Structure formats: C-alpha cells, structure tokens
Amino acid sequence: MTLWTVDSLVSARKIYEAHGFALADSTPRRSFGHDVVGRHWERAL
C-alpha cells in the first residue's frame, strides 16, 4: 500500500509511521502554489 503526503504535514507522518509505513521516496515539487517535498510511504499488506 502506498500513501503520499508533503514534508510539512508532520502529523500525517507520525500516523503513517505508527501504522507501520516506511518512507520510500522524497521528491521536491511545486504543489498548490508552494515548493514542497512530496513523500511516498509504503507498507506491505
């Protein structure tokens, strides 16, 4: 299973980690008019 978020959403990261997701990839991008770092999280089902 894969989830996506941005680096500024610290609360989301904590939830993902608490449920066994691991950071798979970080990529700089422009989203909603802001420079962010997109993060993909993965967990095996």
Buried (B, 14 or more C-beta within 10 A) or exposed (E): EEBEBBEEEEEBBEBBEEEEBEEEEEEEEEEEEEEBEBBBBBEEE
